[in-house]
Amino acid sequence: MSHDEMPDRPEPPRPVPADQEPEQPAAPGGEGAAEQPPGKADERSGDGKGHGHRFGGLRRELPAERPVPRASTHRQPPVPDGSMTGRKRLLASLWPPRVTRPQLTVALLLCVLGLGLAIQVRSTNESSVLRGARQEDLVRILDELDDRTQRLEDEKQRLVGQRTELENSSDQAEEARRQTKAKEQQLGVLAGTVAAQGPGITLRIDDTRGAVEADMLLDAIQELRAAGAEAIHINEVRVVADTYLADGGKGIEIDGHEVSQPYEFTVIGKPEDLEPALNIPGGVVQTLEKERANVSIKRHEKIVVDALRSAKRPDYARSSS
């Protein structure tokens, strides 16, 4: 084959300098390259909105890197949106509760204060038994308490005087015997082995309906003793420290002796103390009158309690002196 007959070979592409862009082929519809929209040109130029890589004269945009938010270490309260109702927003703000130490301290102090006030009110209500009593009844009760206090003070002064006499007496043995004899008489009155006389009152209870029971008479005895009664007999039966009462067939038994109405109390003591003690609000007289019993009380300057009890020798107790 001759040189002229050799087929035409395509020429190799000429190298393009690095500082020159390759010529773009003309668009088929017109002369030269078509004008690109500004947005596209900016994207190809890569002016700060992303990072581009050039492949064959084209520029490919990559998305810009965004900072990754850090996870919060504190629990944020839920933010209510506009679709939540008022009730839901209130619950969202109250739960879960966020309580501080000062709030806990104040709550504890208020709880202790409320408990103390409740206990105080309750004790006041329980102790005010005579809250509904009349003024004159309260005055009489206060006078009775003053009288009891005065009696105790007089007894204290008497005992102090006896001790002084024993300490200062020239004949202490004789003084001791004298005081022992006087003490024997006093104990005999209390034990019911010796008759007694002095000022006091008489109490008469007429029970025509048979409604008075033994416990009512026992309340009367206890009230009289608390008011300073020193000697008592009921229908000729002497009342002493070990006296007992029981309901009998036809009346009330006192130490095994059956007594019937009317029940008559003879009491030695200060009349100004004994009578008010029976007439206090809710006391003996009002209780008996509720049972439709007739009650009468009389004061006396001198009465005699002469019902006696036989002295009993104890089986086991002996004097330690």
Secondary structure, DSSP 8 states (H G I E B T S, - for coil): --TTTS-----------TTS-------TTSSS-----HHHHHHHHT-SSSEEEEETTEEEEE----------SS-------TTS-HHHHHHHHHSS----HHHHHHHHHHHHHHHHHHHHHHHHHHH-TTTT--HHHHHHHHHHHHHHHHHHHHHHHHHHHHHHHHHH-SSHHHHHHHHHHHHHHHHHHHHTSS-EEEEEEEEEEE-TTS---HHHHHHHHHHHHHTT--EEEETTEEE-TT--EEE-SSSEEETTEEE-SSEEEEEES-HHHHHHHHSSTTSHHHHHHHTT-EEEEEEEEEEEE---------SS-----
